[in-house]
Amino acid sequence: MPRRSATMLAATLTLIALLCVSVLLKVPYSEMSPGPTYNTLGAQEDDGKPVITITGHQTYPTSGHLNMTTVQVTGAKYEPSLVSAVVGWLRDDVLVVPHDNLYPQGQTDQQAQQVNAEEFASSEDSAKTAALTQLGIPFGTEVMVSSVIAGGPSEGKLHAGDQIVAIDGTKVTQKAQVAQLVSKHKPGDTVNFTVVPHGKTSPTPAAADESTVPVVTAKAPDEDRAIVGIMPGVTHTFPFTIDIGLQDVGGPSAGLMFSLGIIDKLTPTDLTAGKFVAGTGTIDDDGTVGPIGGIAMKLIAARDKGAEYFFAPAANCAEAAKATPSGLHLIKVDKLSDALDALAKIRDGKTDSLPSCNR
């Protein structure tokens, strides 16, 4: 065989081998793509029930859209080939990320769903809290047992969901008090918790529901201080019912849009004036808007649905500005009040003065 033909054959065989390897070789990446959006002012598509239902307080008509946005992600067991990953990198509507970004430490689909469900529940509570705080509507705050450490001093004595009323007779109103009051003891001392057991808590629990639970402290593994082996948390009791009925949606990133939807329903002002506004962002109890993941995919989802304006957390602005679809006005928000101010400008037609991620 002539040398030139042999070289060409060898090159062809090498290319075929490389192509086979690239198709068969699995790489540790996952994919994100645009997910569905939900109008927090409207109804769910599957059953027609409102996304947000408020009972026990006057509500007002709304118009337009305040859409929360989502992303779809591949499962924990998804193993793309090198070719699939490269194709994903080249597409605008797919985001390829390291597998551990979505499933840290070998997390399974079930574990990820549980984490997302817990984050979503916490986001709902914070959204309600931020909305009522913004409107000046009072509500109650309770310190709870968030979780009990397996094998710790409180296992079998305190339970997740128990309301902590007092410790050693001192009334507990702030989460930080739990560690402060326990740390006054030495390892081996007994701490007396006054609690309302999970399932009996209510906005006005009766004193008869309270019980005293003694817990013998242990020594912290890292230093010589007393611990009881619980994680305290905070929950709120609201003066009327706010129900967020979305199913099969997880994570904390809808907090901002839930707060806006609640406020729109509780105030006579039509916040959107019929405009289509979408957005994303976590929210703290005080109304601070935090960053989220997959914003490029959420921008695409919002524009495809028909959104004209999009609220983006300030911390995501740099990424969002590079991926904004044509025709979508990107608005930077740091706080819930920023979003409300922006909606007022949209209603008044003063869109040139909106805070933008693009400048």
matplotlib code that plots the C-alpha trace (Angstrom):
import matplotlib.pyplot as plt

x = [0.0, 1.4, 2.6, 0.0, -2.9, -1.6, -1.4, -4.9, -6.2, -4.5, -5.8, -9.4, -9.2, -7.9, -10.7, -13.3, -11.7, -11.8, -15.5, -16.4, -14.6, -16.3, -19.7, -19.0, -17.0, -19.2, -18.4, -19.4, -21.8, -25.5, -27.8, -30.2, -32.8, -35.8, -38.6, -42.3, -43.3, -46.3, -48.3, -48.6, -51.7, -53.4, -54.5, -52.6, -52.8, -53.4, -56.3, -57.4, -56.9, -55.3, -51.5, -52.1, -55.3, -55.9, -58.8, -59.7, -58.7, -60.0, -58.5, -58.6, -58.8, -55.5, -54.5, -51.5, -48.7, -46.2, -44.6, -42.2, -39.7, -38.1, -35.4, -35.5, -32.5, -31.3, -31.4, -28.7, -28.0, -27.7, -24.3, -23.9, -21.4, -18.6, -20.5, -23.7, -21.9, -20.2, -23.6, -25.1, -22.2, -22.9, -26.7, -28.1, -31.1, -29.0, -26.6, -24.0, -22.7, -20.6, -22.7, -21.7, -23.2, -26.7, -26.0, -23.3, -21.6, -23.3, -26.8, -29.6, -32.7, -34.8, -32.5, -32.4, -36.2, -36.4, -33.9, -35.8, -39.1, -37.7, -36.2, -39.5, -41.5, -39.0, -39.3, -43.1, -42.8, -40.3, -42.4, -45.4, -43.3, -41.7, -45.1, -46.9, -43.9, -44.0, -47.7, -47.4, -49.6, -48.6, -47.9, -46.5, -43.0, -42.2, -38.9, -39.0, -36.9, -35.9, -34.1, -32.7, -29.2, -29.3, -27.6, -27.6, -28.8, -32.3, -33.0, -36.4, -37.1, -37.4, -38.8, -38.7, -41.6, -41.8, -42.3, -39.7, -41.6, -38.8, -35.5, -34.9, -37.9, -36.6, -39.0, -37.6, -38.5, -35.4, -33.6, -30.2, -31.4, -31.4, -27.6, -27.1, -29.2, -27.8, -24.2, -24.7, -24.5, -21.6, -21.6, -23.6, -26.0, -29.7, -31.5, -35.2, -37.1, -40.7, -42.2, -45.5, -45.2, -45.4, -49.0, -50.3, -48.8, -51.2, -51.2, -52.4, -51.4, -52.9, -50.7, -52.1, -50.4, -47.0, -44.7, -41.3, -38.7, -35.4, -32.3, -28.9, -26.3, -23.2, -19.8, -19.4, -17.0, -14.8, -14.6, -15.5, -19.1, -22.5, -24.8, -28.2, -28.1, -30.8, -31.0, -33.4, -35.4, -38.1, -41.7, -44.4, -48.1, -50.2, -53.5, -55.1, -54.5, -52.2, -52.0, -49.5, -50.7, -48.0, -47.0, -43.9, -41.9, -38.9, -36.1, -36.1, -35.9, -39.6, -39.7, -39.6, -42.5, -44.6, -44.2, -45.3, -48.3, -49.4, -49.0, -50.9, -53.9, -53.9, -53.8, -56.3, -53.5, -53.2, -49.4, -48.9, -51.6, -52.0, -48.3, -46.5, -43.7, -41.6, -38.7, -36.7, -34.9, -34.8, -36.2, -35.4, -37.9, -36.8, -37.4, -33.8, -33.6, -30.9, -29.2, -30.3, -28.9, -29.8, -30.9, -30.0, -32.5, -35.1, -34.8, -35.5, -38.5, -39.9, -39.5, -40.9, -44.0, -44.4, -42.8, -41.9, -40.1, -37.9, -36.8, -33.3, -31.4, -28.6, -26.1, -27.1, -27.0, -23.7, -24.6, -28.2, -27.0, -25.0, -28.0, -31.0, -33.2, -34.3, -37.4, -37.0, -36.4, -34.1, -34.7, -32.2, -33.6, -31.9, -35.0, -38.7, -39.3, -37.1, -39.5, -42.5, -40.9, -40.2, -43.8, -44.9, -42.7, -44.0, -47.6, -46.7, -44.9, -41.5, -39.6, -36.5, -35.8, -36.0, -32.8, -31.3, -28.7, -27.5, -26.0]
y = [0.0, 3.4, 5.5, 8.2, 5.8, 4.1, 7.5, 8.4, 5.0, 5.4, 8.9, 7.7, 4.8, 7.1, 9.6, 6.8, 5.5, 9.0, 9.4, 6.1, 7.1, 10.5, 8.8, 6.1, 8.1, 9.4, 12.7, 14.0, 16.7, 17.5, 19.7, 22.5, 23.8, 26.2, 24.9, 25.9, 29.3, 29.9, 33.1, 33.7, 35.8, 33.0, 29.4, 26.2, 24.6, 21.1, 21.6, 25.2, 26.1, 29.4, 29.4, 31.6, 31.4, 33.9, 33.3, 35.3, 38.7, 41.0, 40.5, 42.5, 41.8, 41.5, 41.5, 40.7, 38.3, 37.9, 34.7, 32.6, 30.8, 27.3, 25.2, 21.5, 19.4, 16.0, 13.2, 12.2, 9.1, 11.0, 10.4, 12.3, 11.3, 13.7, 14.4, 15.2, 17.5, 19.4, 19.7, 21.1, 23.6, 24.8, 25.3, 28.5, 26.8, 24.2, 24.9, 22.2, 22.2, 19.9, 17.0, 17.9, 21.4, 19.8, 16.6, 17.3, 14.4, 11.7, 12.9, 10.8, 12.0, 11.2, 13.1, 16.1, 16.2, 16.2, 19.1, 21.0, 20.4, 21.7, 24.8, 25.4, 25.2, 27.6, 29.9, 30.0, 31.0, 33.7, 35.0, 35.3, 36.9, 39.5, 40.4, 41.0, 42.9, 45.1, 45.7, 46.3, 43.4, 41.9, 38.2, 35.8, 34.3, 31.0, 29.3, 25.6, 22.5, 22.3, 19.0, 16.6, 15.1, 11.3, 9.9, 13.2, 14.1, 15.2, 12.1, 10.7, 13.7, 16.6, 16.3, 18.3, 20.7, 21.1, 24.8, 26.0, 28.2, 28.5, 27.1, 26.9, 29.2, 31.9, 32.7, 32.1, 34.5, 34.4, 31.5, 32.7, 32.4, 28.6, 28.3, 31.2, 29.5, 26.0, 27.3, 28.6, 25.0, 22.6, 19.2, 16.8, 19.4, 19.1, 21.7, 22.0, 22.8, 24.0, 23.0, 22.6, 19.2, 19.1, 18.7, 20.8, 24.1, 26.8, 30.6, 30.7, 27.4, 26.7, 26.4, 23.0, 21.9, 22.8, 20.2, 20.3, 18.1, 17.7, 17.0, 16.1, 18.0, 16.5, 17.9, 19.4, 17.4, 20.5, 22.3, 22.1, 23.4, 22.0, 20.9, 19.3, 18.1, 20.1, 22.7, 25.5, 27.2, 29.8, 29.6, 32.2, 32.2, 34.4, 36.1, 34.6, 31.7, 32.1, 28.9, 28.4, 25.4, 24.5, 20.9, 19.3, 22.5, 22.8, 25.0, 28.5, 30.7, 31.6, 33.6, 37.1, 36.3, 34.7, 37.8, 40.1, 37.8, 38.0, 41.7, 42.2, 40.2, 42.0, 45.6, 47.5, 48.7, 46.5, 46.1, 45.0, 47.1, 44.2, 43.9, 40.5, 40.5, 37.5, 37.0, 35.0, 35.3, 33.9, 36.1, 36.5, 37.4, 41.0, 41.2, 40.9, 39.2, 36.6, 34.9, 31.8, 29.3, 28.8, 32.4, 32.2, 29.3, 31.2, 34.2, 32.0, 30.4, 33.8, 35.3, 32.2, 32.5, 36.2, 38.2, 41.8, 42.5, 40.3, 40.8, 39.5, 39.5, 42.0, 39.3, 37.5, 40.7, 40.2, 36.7, 37.7, 40.7, 38.4, 36.1, 38.4, 37.4, 40.1, 42.0, 41.2, 44.2, 43.1, 44.8, 44.6, 44.1, 43.9, 44.0, 43.4, 47.2, 47.6, 45.3, 47.2, 50.5, 49.1, 47.9, 51.5, 52.8, 50.2, 51.3, 54.9, 54.3, 55.5, 52.5, 54.5, 55.0, 51.3, 49.9, 47.7, 44.9, 46.2, 49.4]
z = [0.0, -0.9, 2.0, 1.4, 1.3, 4.5, 6.2, 5.2, 6.4, 9.7, 10.2, 9.3, 11.7, 14.4, 13.8, 14.0, 17.2, 18.7, 17.7, 19.3, 22.5, 22.6, 22.2, 24.8, 27.3, 30.2, 31.8, 35.3, 34.2, 34.5, 32.4, 33.2, 30.8, 30.9, 33.1, 33.4, 34.8, 37.1, 37.5, 41.2, 40.5, 38.5, 38.6, 38.2, 34.8, 36.0, 38.4, 37.9, 41.6, 42.4, 43.0, 46.1, 48.1, 51.0, 53.4, 56.5, 55.1, 52.4, 49.0, 45.8, 42.1, 40.2, 36.5, 34.5, 35.5, 38.3, 37.1, 39.1, 36.9, 37.2, 35.6, 34.6, 35.6, 34.7, 37.3, 39.7, 37.6, 34.3, 32.7, 29.4, 26.8, 25.9, 22.7, 24.5, 26.9, 24.0, 22.2, 25.4, 25.7, 22.2, 22.8, 24.2, 25.9, 27.8, 30.7, 31.3, 34.9, 37.0, 38.4, 42.0, 41.6, 41.5, 43.5, 46.1, 47.9, 45.9, 46.6, 45.2, 43.3, 46.4, 48.7, 46.3, 46.2, 50.0, 50.2, 47.5, 49.3, 52.6, 50.9, 49.2, 52.5, 54.1, 51.1, 51.4, 55.1, 54.4, 51.5, 53.7, 56.5, 54.1, 52.5, 55.8, 57.1, 54.1, 54.6, 58.3, 59.2, 62.6, 63.0, 65.6, 65.8, 67.4, 68.1, 67.2, 67.2, 63.6, 63.9, 66.5, 66.1, 66.0, 69.1, 70.8, 74.3, 73.0, 70.9, 72.0, 74.3, 72.0, 68.4, 65.2, 65.2, 69.0, 70.0, 72.6, 75.0, 77.7, 78.9, 82.6, 83.1, 80.8, 78.0, 74.6, 71.8, 69.6, 68.1, 69.4, 73.0, 72.8, 72.4, 74.9, 77.6, 77.1, 77.1, 80.7, 81.8, 82.0, 80.3, 82.4, 83.7, 83.2, 81.1, 81.4, 78.2, 78.3, 75.0, 73.2, 71.4, 67.7, 66.6, 69.4, 68.3, 67.3, 67.1, 70.8, 72.4, 75.8, 78.8, 79.3, 76.1, 77.6, 79.1, 80.8, 79.2, 81.1, 78.9, 80.3, 78.3, 76.6, 75.8, 72.4, 70.2, 69.4, 72.7, 76.4, 76.3, 76.9, 74.0, 73.8, 70.2, 68.5, 65.8, 66.6, 64.0, 63.6, 62.3, 62.1, 62.9, 60.6, 61.5, 58.4, 56.0, 53.0, 51.0, 48.2, 46.3, 43.8, 43.6, 42.3, 42.6, 44.9, 45.9, 47.4, 44.3, 44.1, 47.3, 45.7, 43.3, 46.0, 48.2, 45.3, 44.5, 48.2, 48.4, 45.1, 46.4, 49.8, 48.4, 46.3, 43.9, 40.8, 41.0, 37.4, 35.7, 33.3, 32.4, 32.2, 34.8, 35.7, 38.0, 40.5, 43.7, 47.2, 50.0, 53.6, 56.4, 56.2, 52.4, 51.2, 47.8, 47.3, 44.3, 42.6, 40.1, 36.4, 35.8, 32.1, 31.6, 33.6, 31.4, 28.4, 30.0, 30.9, 27.5, 25.8, 28.0, 27.0, 29.8, 29.1, 32.4, 34.6, 38.2, 38.7, 42.1, 42.1, 42.8, 39.5, 37.4, 35.7, 34.5, 33.6, 31.5, 29.2, 28.6, 28.3, 25.4, 23.0, 24.1, 27.8, 30.2, 33.0, 36.3, 39.2, 42.7, 46.1, 48.3, 48.1, 48.2, 45.1, 43.1, 44.4, 43.4, 39.9, 39.5, 40.3, 37.6, 35.1, 36.0, 35.5, 32.2, 33.7, 32.4, 31.4, 35.1, 36.0, 37.7, 35.1, 35.1, 31.7, 33.0]

ax = plt.figure().add_subplot(projection="3d")
ax.plot(x, y, z, "-o")
ax.set_aspect("equal")
plt.show()
